[in-house]
Amino acid sequence: MFNLFGSKKGNSASIASNRLKVVITQDRANISSEILEDLKKDVLAVFNRYLIIDESGMECLVKKEQERNIGLSISIPVKQVKKRMSVLDED
Amino acid sequence: MGVVYAVTSGKGGVGKTTTVANLSTGLAMLGYSVAVVDGDIGLRNLDLVMGLENRIVYDIVDVVEGRATLKQALIKDKKLKSKLQLLPASQTKDKTAVSPENMAKLALELKDQFDFVFLDSPAGIEQGFRNAIAGADEILIVTNPELSAIRDADRIVGLLDSYGKKAPKLIINRIRTDMVRRGEMIQVEEIIDALEIELSGIIPDDEAVIVSTNRGEAVIREEGSKAAKAYSNIVRRLVGEEVPLMELDEKNSFVEKLFRLFKK
């Protein structure tokens, strides 16, 4: 009652609300981590052809969008754009 | 031609059967003819909640397998001048004894004779659930403010969408106003935001529900109880009335009453 031990009372509803959002987003996305990893690899391969990127800084985020849709947002830090010539060289 | 409602939830124990008993009783009280079907084969309960458990002769499986006619199997609720009739589930048969096609055919027959038909779905997303939605024109999802129940409700919404069913509506059961006020229970708006479906109504947690169920009566007949008011609101919405959402946050402590007095 007096929060003697610093226990946080009176806000479990907001914790519940946040956990609900996360779990529902994950449920709806229904993307297995295996598929997500494969997708990341493919995306990186494509980006690598055109850009010099920081692979370790890649972030993959599943978001809730309007009307029960799921958004997948991928962010990759770009260090440098490869020169057109070098792109062609690789082909 | 009547309308067939399936009442489902995903998670068990959230109040599907109680909801079916109350909405159907409420509609019968208004003079509509209503049939209720217990879709929980092997675990029948609707008969008990409605106080009709001693009058079962035939059940849904008997009808589907041709041992009884629908008319023979339907139990008339005499408290409601037979406006309300129950088709009980079988207690002994396997849940695969009725197929979605059987249920759809049954629902069609029933809505030919009744203004409203309610199919009480079992918990889960297996055959019993698929049976219930196979015959339904409208779907009501029951949940309560617990995370697990809300999550399961969302699974149901997703499944219904993938089956190409009309968008369901939501009933949120067992809301504890005191806990919501203290910030210890998730709010109605947040549930709706998360599930992104239309709200059909909210039911406060009310002891009267248990007391009525003990007696085999629907709480909606217990005029004056909060739950009765809440169920009546949903019933009125089902028949097309515009009813504002129930004000659950009644200030009921003495201090709060006093406070309101001063505010006037």
Contacts between the chains, C-beta under 8 A, distances in Angstrom:
chain1	res1	chain2	res2	distance
A	9	B	184	7.7
A	10	B	182	5.8
A	10	B	183	4.5
A	10	B	184	6.7
A	11	B	183	5.4
A	12	B	183	7.2
A	12	B	184	5.0
A	13	B	179	8.0
A	13	B	180	7.2
A	13	B	183	4.9
A	13	B	184	5.8
A	13	B	185	5.6
A	13	B	186	5.1
A	13	B	187	6.8
A	13	B	190	7.9
A	14	B	183	7.0
A	16	B	147	5.6
A	16	B	185	7.9
A	16	B	186	4.7
A	17	B	186	5.5
A	17	B	187	7.8
A	17	B	190	4.7
A	17	B	194	7.7
A	19	B	147	6.3
A	20	B	147	5.6
A	20	B	150	5.9
A	20	B	151	7.1
A	20	B	186	7.0
A	20	B	190	7.4
A	20	B	191	8.0
A	20	B	194	5.2
A	21	B	194	6.1
A	23	B	147	7.4
A	23	B	151	5.6
A	24	B	150	7.9
A	24	B	151	6.4
A	24	B	154	5.1
A	24	B	194	5.6
A	24	B	195	7.7
A	27	B	151	6.7
A	27	B	154	6.3
A	27	B	155	6.5
A	27	B	158	7.6
A	28	B	154	7.3
A	28	B	158	6.4
A	67	B	196	6.8
A	68	B	157	7.3
A	68	B	158	7.0
A	68	B	161	6.9
A	68	B	196	5.8
